[in-house]
Amino acid sequence: MSQSVSRRRAHPRSFHHQLPPPFSELQVDSPNPDHLLVTASFGRILTTTQLGAFLPTRRLNVHPSLLPAYRGPAPIQHTLLNGEQETGVCIINMLKKKEGIDAGGIWGCTRVPVPKEATFTSLGETLACEGGKLLVSVLRDMRAGKASLLPQPASSTLSHAPKISMADTILNFETMSAESIVQRYRAISHQRPLLTHMPISHKSLQLHNPSVWSPSSSVELIALLAQSGSAVYHKPSKALLVRCSTNSVLSVPRVKQDGKSLLETKEWWNGVCNTPFVVNGVIKLGMTNENNR
């Protein structure tokens, strides 16, 4: 079998480039049964003409989820955002757009546990490795005539994986716990930074490398964080501590204010601690009614 391997990371829109030779020279009404199309993390939708250059059973996609869960362009991100404990990778048939995205039959599937500290990068690398091994196994079975194609299981609670948007980056300290914010950071920070907003000026503030902070060591400090979104600079840890939902506290060692460079929190705090933003050593972060207009 000759293979055309298409691997790209891009926005999920139609891919209008011509196929490379010899595939560009094929007759759509008579595709070569020995030619194979494989995509992995491609992110674009192939046209009907491009798919037509290959037999329906020779159009394979390596998809990093346990289908039918998380169909769409961002399955790894949504797996982490939702705190799934297990994911996987499937080799599926590519269908025409009108027949369904990521809805084709399954040639093979491998289940993979999600480590507690997994990030998009680490989980993606694991799934890429497992997907490669699974693809080789499926191709060997195809050549031996042992491969079988199974329809995707029906699901009444189908979860989707739409592309990550700006709305996914905005933090709401009243509804999000510190744990869920750290989880969100691991899922999407490679793609978009997590954002909150400064008081008065409403400028955005990026939060980098957050972790969950244990409040048991300073009762007085926690008393200062009376409301969700209240934040203080904590000298011992050199971090900004932010009150979140469920009485949890987020520790942020690095920040980036709109229009400025990424800074250690200590440097940033030295620049804002004597401004109207800070009252009695506390700054209030988060969305306001004016931000939402």
Rosetta silent file (secondary structure, phi, psi, omega in degrees, C-alpha in Angstrom):
SEQUENCE: MSQSVSRRRAHPRSFHHQLPPPFSELQVDSPNPDHLLVTASFGRILTTTQLGAFLPTRRLNVHPSLLPAYRGPAPIQHTLLNGEQETGVCIINMLKKKEGIDAGGIWGCTRVPVPKEATFTSLGETLACEGGKLLVSVLRDMRAGKASLLPQPASSTLSHAPKISMADTILNFETMSAESIVQRYRAISHQRPLLTHMPISHKSLQLHNPSVWSPSSSVELIALLAQSGSAVYHKPSKALLVRCSTNSVLSVPRVKQDGKSLLETKEWWNGVCNTPFVVNGVIKLGMTNENNR
SCORE:     score description
SCORE:     0.000 S_00000001
   1 L     0.000  132.916  168.794    0.000    0.000    0.000 S_00000001
   2 E   -91.203  149.531 -173.807    1.205    3.498   -0.753 S_00000001
   3 E  -125.469  139.555  169.220    0.185    6.053    1.823 S_00000001
   4 E  -110.195  106.033 -176.907   -0.698    9.731    1.754 S_00000001
   5 E  -100.107  116.741  179.562   -0.211   10.954    5.317 S_00000001
   6 E  -109.983  117.369 -178.857   -1.719   14.385    5.971 S_00000001
   7 L  -133.363  114.707  178.211   -0.877   15.879    9.360 S_00000001
   8 L  -146.375  156.526  171.989   -1.676   19.482   10.222 S_00000001
   9 L  -117.931  111.125 -175.407   -2.879   21.565   13.133 S_00000001
  10 L  -155.482  178.718  179.489   -5.219   24.228   11.833 S_00000001
  11 L   -72.793  144.611 -176.089   -8.680   25.649   12.111 S_00000001
  12 L   -74.563   80.717  174.758  -11.466   23.180   11.185 S_00000001
  13 L  -133.060  173.663 -175.322  -12.396   24.485    7.772 S_00000001
  14 E   -62.869  145.334 -178.670  -12.404   23.015    4.283 S_00000001
  15 E  -108.521  108.774 -170.289   -9.042   22.030    2.831 S_00000001
  16 L  -103.490    4.804  178.464   -8.950   23.079   -0.837 S_00000001
  17 L   -69.736  151.656  177.424   -5.360   22.259   -1.802 S_00000001
  18 L   -72.320  147.702  175.011   -4.821   19.680   -4.503 S_00000001
  19 L   -69.485  149.340  179.807   -3.726   16.217   -3.474 S_00000001
  20 L   -74.325  158.203  173.708   -0.095   15.400   -4.314 S_00000001
  21 L   -62.029  148.593    3.008    0.797   12.987   -7.140 S_00000001
  22 L   -85.480    1.439 -173.194   -0.063   10.227   -7.792 S_00000001
  23 H   -70.060  -29.338  179.306   -3.363   10.916   -6.027 S_00000001
  24 H   -69.793  -16.430 -177.657   -4.054   14.124   -7.985 S_00000001
  25 H   -96.339    0.889 -176.378   -3.954   12.066  -11.186 S_00000001
  26 L   -78.339  151.739  172.531   -6.581    9.547  -10.089 S_00000001
  27 L   -86.575  127.792 -176.299  -10.022    9.240  -11.579 S_00000001
  28 L   -61.518  -31.200 -177.237  -12.637    9.829   -8.902 S_00000001
  29 L   -81.878   -3.641  179.257  -14.882    7.128  -10.383 S_00000001
  30 L  -145.443   65.720 -179.688  -12.131    4.496  -10.191 S_00000001
  31 L   -64.992  146.517  179.302   -9.942    4.911   -7.082 S_00000001
  32 L   -74.183  123.195 -178.393   -6.998    2.579   -6.670 S_00000001
  33 L   -66.382  -14.289  179.053   -7.789    0.050   -3.897 S_00000001
  34 L   -91.497   -0.905  179.197   -4.099    0.045   -2.856 S_00000001
  35 E   -95.590  140.816 -173.484   -4.092    3.769   -2.092 S_00000001
  36 E  -131.719  136.408  174.883   -4.742    4.900    1.449 S_00000001
  37 E  -108.778  125.831  178.556   -5.569    8.273    2.985 S_00000001
  38 E  -128.504  128.550  173.202   -4.608    8.794    6.641 S_00000001
  39 E  -121.776  149.183  177.255   -5.169   11.979    8.656 S_00000001
  40 E  -150.151  124.402 -176.663   -4.174   12.682   12.248 S_00000001
  41 L    50.087   43.704 -173.891   -4.730   15.986   14.100 S_00000001
  42 L   -79.939  -44.477  172.753   -5.517   17.432   10.682 S_00000001
  43 L    78.658    3.500  178.293   -8.080   20.010   11.780 S_00000001
  44 L  -131.456  160.911 -178.068   -9.613   20.585    8.349 S_00000001
  45 E  -100.392  120.587  178.286  -12.468   19.073    6.380 S_00000001
  46 E   -73.385  146.542 -179.052  -11.496   17.353    3.136 S_00000001
  47 L   -74.549  164.041  177.700  -13.673   18.035    0.121 S_00000001
  48 H   -60.750  -37.517  178.881  -15.909   15.435   -1.491 S_00000001
  49 H   -64.292  -43.196  179.556  -13.575   15.395   -4.510 S_00000001
  50 H   -64.729  -45.452  177.850  -10.528   14.712   -2.356 S_00000001
  51 H   -63.775  -33.672 -178.132  -12.262   11.909   -0.462 S_00000001
  52 H   -66.976  -13.279  177.331  -13.532   10.536   -3.754 S_00000001
  53 L   -76.821   -3.812 -178.917   -9.958    9.789   -4.840 S_00000001
  54 L  -132.002  148.317  175.593   -9.952    6.934   -2.301 S_00000001
  55 L   -61.189  149.568 -179.536  -12.257    4.007   -1.671 S_00000001
  56 H   -54.280  -31.426  179.940  -14.635    4.554    1.281 S_00000001
  57 H   -90.596    8.928  179.149  -12.759    1.904    3.291 S_00000001
  58 H  -119.535   24.480  177.702   -9.375    3.503    2.531 S_00000001
  59 E  -119.020   99.665 -173.329  -10.017    6.858    4.236 S_00000001
  60 E  -110.855  143.490  175.378   -8.720    6.631    7.796 S_00000001
  61 E  -129.171  133.880  175.942   -8.610    9.187   10.585 S_00000001
  62 E   -94.668  110.375 -174.175   -6.760    8.824   13.893 S_00000001
  63 E  -113.983  125.411 -174.625   -9.035   10.498   16.463 S_00000001
  64 L   -85.908   64.909  171.040   -7.890   11.019   20.101 S_00000001
  65 L  -162.120  169.139  175.206  -11.040   10.125   22.032 S_00000001
  66 L   -90.261   85.389 -177.926  -13.281    7.171   22.796 S_00000001
  67 L   -60.144  145.253   14.371  -15.830    7.808   20.071 S_00000001
  68 L   -84.182    3.412  178.163  -18.649    8.678   19.897 S_00000001
  69 L   -68.090  140.807  173.880  -17.581   10.862   22.850 S_00000001
  70 L    60.340   49.780  166.734  -15.825   14.111   21.981 S_00000001
  71 E   -70.836  140.730  178.358  -16.399   14.371   18.272 S_00000001
  72 L   130.649 -178.241 -171.454  -14.902   17.622   17.034 S_00000001
  73 L   -81.653   -8.246 -176.193  -11.606   19.520   16.729 S_00000001
  74 L  -132.574   56.358 -176.633  -10.609   19.689   20.429 S_00000001
  75 H   -67.602  -37.186 -178.527  -11.143   16.261   22.031 S_00000001
  76 H   -68.191  -43.243  179.560   -8.048   16.302   24.252 S_00000001
  77 H   -59.416  -46.128 -176.579   -8.820   19.749   25.642 S_00000001
  78 H   -72.999  -29.103  173.335  -12.414   18.826   26.525 S_00000001
  79 H   -59.188  -44.154 -179.886  -11.333   15.504   28.018 S_00000001
  80 H   -74.510  -39.840  179.277   -9.141   17.447   30.463 S_00000001
  81 H   -59.684  -35.811 -176.978  -11.651   20.263   31.022 S_00000001
  82 L   -90.993    1.968  175.857  -14.272   17.733   32.076 S_00000001
  83 L    66.379   33.306  178.932  -11.923   15.823   34.342 S_00000001
  84 L   -65.062  143.488  178.874  -12.303   12.495   32.543 S_00000001
  85 L   -94.684  -12.197  179.373  -10.373    9.637   34.094 S_00000001
  86 E  -143.290  142.077  174.171  -10.161    7.651   30.863 S_00000001
  87 E  -139.652 -154.880  179.949   -9.802    8.520   27.205 S_00000001
  88 E   172.867 -169.533  179.190   -8.419    6.732   24.187 S_00000001
  89 E  -139.723  140.878 -179.617   -7.771    6.802   20.468 S_00000001
  90 E  -125.404  144.301  168.955   -9.829    5.414   17.583 S_00000001
  91 E  -100.800  117.663 -174.623   -9.060    4.652   13.965 S_00000001
  92 E  -125.738  163.161  172.084  -12.202    5.562   12.044 S_00000001
  93 E   -78.442  136.318  174.372  -13.485    5.849    8.510 S_00000001
  94 L   -84.062  130.617  178.398  -13.690    9.402    7.203 S_00000001
  95 L  -105.552  165.503  172.304  -17.126   10.334    5.941 S_00000001
  96 L   -66.912  154.054 -175.140  -18.269   13.190    3.749 S_00000001
  97 H   -53.240  -42.805 -177.232  -19.143   16.322    5.735 S_00000001
  98 H   -68.654  -16.749  179.606  -22.881   15.884    5.208 S_00000001
  99 H   -88.953  -12.946  177.142  -22.651   12.345    6.620 S_00000001
 100 L   126.073  134.513  177.667  -21.154   13.513    9.910 S_00000001
 101 L   -85.029  127.503 -179.843  -17.840   14.747   11.320 S_00000001
 102 L    59.207   30.247 -176.515  -15.924   12.036   13.225 S_00000001
 103 L  -110.199    5.314 -176.915  -18.986    9.793   12.854 S_00000001
 104 L   -72.436  167.357  178.645  -17.511    7.029   10.685 S_00000001
 105 L   -61.758  157.889 -174.730  -17.208    3.377   11.583 S_00000001
 106 E  -104.348  125.080  175.746  -14.415    2.262   13.918 S_00000001
 107 E   -86.789  -30.337 -178.343  -11.579    0.006   12.734 S_00000001
 108 E  -167.744  156.435 -177.432   -9.846   -0.110   16.094 S_00000001
 109 E  -149.010  139.005  175.491   -9.811    1.510   19.525 S_00000001
 110 E  -125.979  130.882  179.397   -7.339    1.732   22.421 S_00000001
 111 E   -91.829  141.455 -176.352   -8.320    2.893   25.917 S_00000001
 112 E  -136.863  127.296  175.259   -5.886    5.109   27.851 S_00000001
 113 E   -70.099  148.625  177.800   -6.098    6.271   31.510 S_00000001
 114 L   -97.652  113.234  178.667   -5.789   10.013   32.088 S_00000001
 115 L   -60.584  151.064 -176.576   -3.041   10.766   34.662 S_00000001
 116 L   -59.098  -38.906 -176.679   -4.036   13.133   37.462 S_00000001
 117 L   -98.810   21.407 -175.026   -1.480   15.789   36.461 S_00000001
 118 L   -63.939  142.362  172.119   -1.981   15.392   32.701 S_00000001
 119 L  -115.043  171.054  176.396   -1.645   18.422   30.429 S_00000001
 120 H   -55.498  -44.872 -176.702   -2.687   18.818   26.807 S_00000001
 121 H   -65.462  -48.628 -176.817    0.913   18.255   25.738 S_00000001
 122 H   -66.956  -42.033  179.610    1.613   15.184   27.873 S_00000001
 123 H   -69.915  -37.124  177.581   -1.708   13.507   27.103 S_00000001
 124 H   -62.020  -39.714  178.875   -1.395   14.383   23.427 S_00000001
 125 H   -66.190  -40.143  178.165    2.014   12.733   23.240 S_00000001
 126 H   -63.222  -46.121 -178.367    0.676    9.585   24.910 S_00000001
 127 H   -68.151  -33.417  177.321   -2.303    9.400   22.556 S_00000001
 128 H   -63.458  -42.973  178.961   -0.086   10.050   19.526 S_00000001
 129 H   -64.275  -47.339  179.733    2.108    7.094   20.476 S_00000001
 130 H   -65.535  -37.560  178.563   -0.879    4.825   21.122 S_00000001
 131 H   -64.852  -38.544  177.463   -2.557    6.027   17.947 S_00000001
 132 H   -63.395  -44.102  179.139    0.514    5.214   15.874 S_00000001
 133 H   -65.031  -39.640  179.416    0.693    1.687   17.258 S_00000001
 134 H   -66.418  -39.387  178.774   -3.041    1.197   16.710 S_00000001
 135 H   -61.170  -45.541  177.953   -2.804    2.464   13.127 S_00000001
 136 H   -59.061  -43.300  179.911   -0.029   -0.026   12.326 S_00000001
 137 H   -62.125  -43.617 -179.949   -2.127   -2.826   13.836 S_00000001
 138 H   -64.949  -42.739  179.961   -5.190   -1.854   11.778 S_00000001
 139 H   -63.876  -38.637  177.197   -3.167   -1.637    8.553 S_00000001
 140 H   -63.742  -41.341  177.988   -1.670   -5.071    9.172 S_00000001
 141 H   -65.347  -36.386  177.404   -5.141   -6.491    9.720 S_00000001
 142 H   -62.538  -45.632 -178.970   -6.322   -4.833    6.496 S_00000001
 143 H   -65.826  -31.470  179.938   -3.525   -6.410    4.501 S_00000001
 144 L   -87.095   -2.051 -179.557   -4.267   -9.785    6.076 S_00000001
 145 L    73.674   21.280 -177.515   -7.987   -9.426    5.384 S_00000001
 146 L  -106.584   -5.650 -176.104   -8.806   -9.578    9.107 S_00000001
 147 L   -71.030  142.454  177.612   -9.868   -5.978    9.731 S_00000001
 148 L  -128.994  142.312 -178.028  -13.480   -5.344   10.695 S_00000001
 149 L  -108.320  120.379 -178.499  -15.403   -2.073   10.646 S_00000001
 150 E  -111.485  140.037  176.725  -17.913   -1.504   13.442 S_00000001
 151 L   -66.837  151.977  177.941  -20.471    1.322   13.601 S_00000001
 152 L   -66.460  140.660  179.070  -20.027    3.838   16.390 S_00000001
 153 L   -62.599  145.376  174.965  -22.129    3.042   19.461 S_00000001
 154 L   -73.229  147.916  179.428  -25.268    5.095   19.927 S_00000001
 155 L  -144.297  128.753  178.888  -25.192    7.512   22.859 S_00000001
 156 L   -83.821  -13.702 -179.732  -28.015    9.514   24.414 S_00000001
 157 L  -123.756   53.578 -175.742  -25.538   11.763   26.251 S_00000001
 158 L   -66.021  125.473  177.473  -23.097   12.481   23.451 S_00000001
 159 L   -98.090  137.216 -178.299  -20.343   14.917   24.468 S_00000001
 160 E  -108.598  165.956 -177.954  -18.852   17.165   21.801 S_00000001
 161 L  -131.618   70.828  177.946  -15.462   18.848   21.519 S_00000001
 162 L   -66.090  161.447 -179.696  -15.876   22.234   19.812 S_00000001
 163 L   -62.293  151.384 -179.165  -12.804   24.361   19.195 S_00000001
 164 L   -72.762  130.565 -177.854  -11.523   26.360   22.153 S_00000001
 165 L  -115.195  174.268  177.634  -12.786   29.952   22.110 S_00000001
 166 H   -59.709  -34.140 -179.184  -11.986   33.142   24.019 S_00000001
 167 H   -61.300  -28.602 -179.873  -14.965   32.454   26.281 S_00000001
 168 H   -71.350  -16.057 -175.503  -13.210   29.312   27.555 S_00000001
 169 H   -92.774  -16.251 -175.022  -10.321   31.412   28.878 S_00000001
 170 E   -78.979  125.705 -177.648  -12.320   33.831   31.069 S_00000001
 171 L   -91.458  137.406  175.054  -12.198   32.884   34.751 S_00000001
 172 L  -119.474  102.344 -174.699  -15.201   33.243   37.055 S_00000001
 173 L   -70.514  -15.734  178.230  -13.981   32.965   40.631 S_00000001
 174 L   -78.042  -28.021 -177.116  -17.551   32.792   41.955 S_00000001
 175 L  -112.513  -17.246 -176.958  -18.346   29.573   40.089 S_00000001
 176 L  -104.346  133.324  174.414  -14.916   28.003   39.491 S_00000001
 177 L   -82.461  165.125  176.380  -12.881   26.295   42.192 S_00000001
 178 H   -60.292  -38.556  179.720   -9.099   26.536   42.336 S_00000001
 179 H   -61.942  -43.442 -177.945   -8.931   22.874   41.303 S_00000001
 180 H   -70.488  -30.189  177.858  -11.067   23.450   38.201 S_00000001
 181 H   -69.734  -41.715  176.211   -8.998   26.499   37.200 S_00000001
 182 H   -62.718  -40.350  177.058   -5.765   24.493   37.419 S_00000001
 183 H   -60.682  -42.541  178.352   -7.475   21.785   35.377 S_00000001
 184 H   -64.140  -39.699  178.528   -8.474   24.401   32.791 S_00000001
 185 H   -61.431  -43.593 -179.593   -4.894   25.680   32.663 S_00000001
 186 H   -65.872  -27.603 -175.251   -3.581   22.197   31.922 S_00000001
 187 H   -83.176  -38.389 -169.229   -6.164   21.750   29.188 S_00000001
 188 H  -128.790   -3.991 -174.067   -5.940   24.976   27.173 S_00000001
 189 L   -67.058  -20.775  175.473   -3.016   27.190   28.255 S_00000001
 190 L   -66.385  -20.418 -172.698   -0.860   25.858   25.401 S_00000001
 191 L  -108.536  -44.158 -179.897   -3.420   27.461   23.105 S_00000001
 192 L  -144.705  139.656  178.096   -4.830   30.452   24.991 S_00000001
 193 L   -75.571  150.730  175.131   -3.872   32.056   28.328 S_00000001
 194 E   -75.659  139.831 -172.990   -6.332   32.115   31.218 S_00000001
 195 E  -126.418  143.821  163.504   -7.748   35.595   31.801 S_00000001
 196 E  -131.898 -171.983 -177.976   -9.305   37.681   34.520 S_00000001
 197 E  -131.246  146.798  177.688   -9.787   41.453   34.700 S_00000001
 198 L   -79.390  149.529  175.762   -8.353   44.281   36.781 S_00000001
 199 L   -72.074  161.373  176.280  -10.709   46.566   38.730 S_00000001
 200 L    66.380  -62.451 -176.731  -11.375   50.167   37.624 S_00000001
 201 L   -79.319  -23.784 -177.162   -9.347   49.928   34.400 S_00000001
 202 L    62.146   20.439  176.279  -10.955   46.611   33.340 S_00000001
 203 L   -73.263  149.373 -179.111   -7.658   45.600   31.729 S_00000001
 204 E   -76.019  152.145  177.066   -7.091   41.887   31.283 S_00000001
 205 E  -134.736  117.772  177.795   -4.675   39.976   33.497 S_00000001
 206 E   -82.616  138.118  177.759   -3.269   36.627   32.408 S_00000001
 207 E  -109.153  122.095 -175.110   -2.653   34.047   35.147 S_00000001
 208 E  -116.195  143.041  176.373    0.291   31.702   34.513 S_00000001
 209 L    54.701   45.823 -178.646    1.365   28.449   36.199 S_00000001
 210 L   -71.514  155.655  174.396   -1.458   28.398   38.782 S_00000001
 211 E  -145.728  166.060  178.161   -1.695   25.795   41.530 S_00000001
 212 E   -84.386  131.527 -178.379   -4.042   25.022   44.414 S_00000001
 213 E  -107.977  137.041  178.876   -2.919   26.610   47.686 S_00000001
 214 L   -84.711  121.215 -175.482   -3.692   25.168   51.102 S_00000001
 215 H   -81.787   -3.862 -171.275   -5.213   27.877   53.349 S_00000001
 216 H   -64.920  -19.941 -174.110   -4.619   26.074   56.642 S_00000001
 217 H   -84.219   -8.070 -177.019   -1.294   27.830   57.305 S_00000001
 218 L  -151.425   91.560  179.344   -2.681   31.371   57.561 S_00000001
 219 H   -66.374  -39.682 -179.142   -6.118   32.044   59.038 S_00000001
 220 H   -63.402  -39.688 -179.995   -5.514   35.795   59.046 S_00000001
 221 H   -64.222  -43.214 -179.880   -4.611   35.775   55.380 S_00000001
 222 H   -65.532  -31.851  178.235   -7.762   33.896   54.425 S_00000001
 223 H   -61.824  -31.316  177.324   -9.826   36.378   56.430 S_00000001
 224 H   -67.326  -30.261 -177.969   -8.615   39.070   54.021 S_00000001
 225 L   -88.033   69.530 -172.046   -9.999   37.060   51.113 S_00000001
 226 L   -73.295  -29.428 -175.743  -13.599   37.710   52.088 S_00000001
 227 L  -125.994  155.981  174.388  -15.106   37.396   48.602 S_00000001
 228 L   -61.109  132.590 -177.180  -14.529   35.291   45.523 S_00000001
 229 L    95.204  -11.918  174.658  -12.030   37.104   43.329 S_00000001
 230 E   -69.127  138.142 -177.060  -10.312   38.820   46.275 S_00000001
 231 E  -139.178  144.954  176.550   -6.547   38.511   45.947 S_00000001
 232 E  -134.896  155.135  174.489   -3.496   39.292   48.079 S_00000001
 233 E   -86.748  129.345 -177.754    0.225   39.002   47.533 S_00000001
 234 E  -108.760  106.533 -174.672    1.729   36.251   49.716 S_00000001
 235 L   -60.026  -45.292 -177.476    5.420   36.954   50.388 S_00000001
 236 L   -56.886  -38.452 -178.791    6.457   33.462   51.603 S_00000001
 237 L   -97.986   -4.308 -179.554    5.269   31.809   48.391 S_00000001
 238 L    53.730   42.684 -175.806    5.935   34.854   46.159 S_00000001
 239 E  -138.527  157.390  172.027    2.507   34.333   44.625 S_00000001
 240 E   -86.444  126.636  178.713   -0.832   36.031   44.239 S_00000001
 241 E  -103.068  126.182 -174.896   -3.487   34.174   46.244 S_00000001
 242 E  -121.249  128.622  177.466   -7.011   34.386   44.834 S_00000001
 243 E   -74.665  129.271  179.891  -10.205   33.290   46.611 S_00000001
 244 L  -119.162 -174.369  179.008  -12.269   30.952   44.401 S_00000001
 245 H   -68.464  168.524 -178.265  -15.531   29.055   44.830 S_00000001
 246 H    55.767   27.751  179.302  -15.913   26.276   47.432 S_00000001
 247 H    58.994   25.115  178.207  -13.599   28.297   49.711 S_00000001
 248 L   -91.066  160.969 -176.641  -10.599   27.196   47.650 S_00000001
 249 E  -129.374  133.504  179.924   -7.559   29.370   46.992 S_00000001
 250 E  -101.018  134.277  176.809   -5.536   29.696   43.803 S_00000001
 251 E  -106.143  127.340 -175.018   -1.801   30.438   43.900 S_00000001
 252 E  -126.909  109.270 -176.806   -0.416   32.370   40.901 S_00000001
 253 L   -85.566  -17.045 -177.286    3.364   32.896   40.648 S_00000001
 254 E  -141.039  141.826 -179.853    3.417   34.722   37.294 S_00000001
 255 E  -139.844  161.771  175.154    1.067   37.208   35.619 S_00000001
 256 E  -138.683  110.581  178.178    0.848   39.297   32.474 S_00000001
 257 E   -80.360  147.672 -179.285   -1.122   42.525   32.518 S_00000001
 258 L   -51.753  124.708  178.585   -2.633   43.778   29.269 S_00000001
 259 L    83.868    2.529 -179.385    0.024   45.634   27.271 S_00000001
 260 L  -125.268  172.313 -178.064    2.888   44.568   29.530 S_00000001
 261 L   -79.270  161.367  173.472    5.448   41.773   29.721 S_00000001
 262 E   -67.441  128.765 -175.535    5.058   38.481   31.588 S_00000001
 263 E  -130.026  154.922  165.317    6.313   39.077   35.141 S_00000001
 264 E   -64.357  144.020 -175.577    6.944   37.264   38.373 S_00000001
 265 H   -55.851  -37.477  179.916    4.029   38.132   40.652 S_00000001
 266 H   -57.555  -44.664 -179.812    6.352   39.968   43.084 S_00000001
 267 H   -65.286  -42.997 -179.801    7.465   42.388   40.335 S_00000001
 268 H   -64.615  -42.369 -177.842    3.898   42.960   39.171 S_00000001
 269 H   -63.962  -38.594  178.385    2.642   43.512   42.734 S_00000001
 270 H   -59.496  -27.171 -179.509    5.342   46.117   43.401 S_00000001
 271 H   -85.894  -18.229 -176.410    3.908   48.068   40.484 S_00000001
 272 H  -115.536  -12.667 -171.154    0.254   47.939   41.564 S_00000001
 273 L   -63.706  -24.110 -179.999    0.297   47.781   45.373 S_00000001
 274 L  -104.860   17.529  178.950    0.196   51.580   45.745 S_00000001
 275 L   -99.361  169.189  177.713   -2.457   52.168   43.087 S_00000001
 276 L   -63.138  -12.242  179.117   -6.231   52.561   43.563 S_00000001
 277 L   -63.823  -31.786 -172.238   -6.548   48.906   42.466 S_00000001
 278 E  -106.079  125.240  179.461   -5.389   47.759   45.896 S_00000001
 279 E  -123.444  118.710 -178.882   -7.384   48.538   49.059 S_00000001
 280 L    54.923   38.508  177.214   -5.973   47.433   52.430 S_00000001
 281 L    79.743    7.056 -176.898   -3.618   45.049   50.669 S_00000001
 282 E  -122.093  137.251  174.490   -6.403   43.384   48.674 S_00000001
 283 E  -117.258  139.502 -179.030   -7.181   43.596   44.951 S_00000001
 284 E  -101.318  118.373 -179.036  -10.514   42.430   43.528 S_00000001
 285 L  -107.731  153.867  173.859  -10.239   40.483   40.289 S_00000001
 286 L   132.687  174.952 -179.305  -12.932   39.266   37.964 S_00000001
 287 L   -73.293  147.547  174.535  -15.621   40.182   35.491 S_00000001
 288 L  -121.265  169.900  178.010  -17.860   43.185   36.092 S_00000001
 289 L   -58.177  -36.099  179.974  -21.165   44.185   34.554 S_00000001
 290 L   -68.520  -34.504  177.948  -19.290   46.626   32.346 S_00000001
 291 L   -63.262  -33.802 -173.554  -16.956   43.831   31.138 S_00000001
 292 L   -83.375   -4.681 -178.602  -19.950   41.786   30.048 S_00000001
 293 L   -74.771    0.000    0.000  -21.499   44.516   27.901 S_00000001
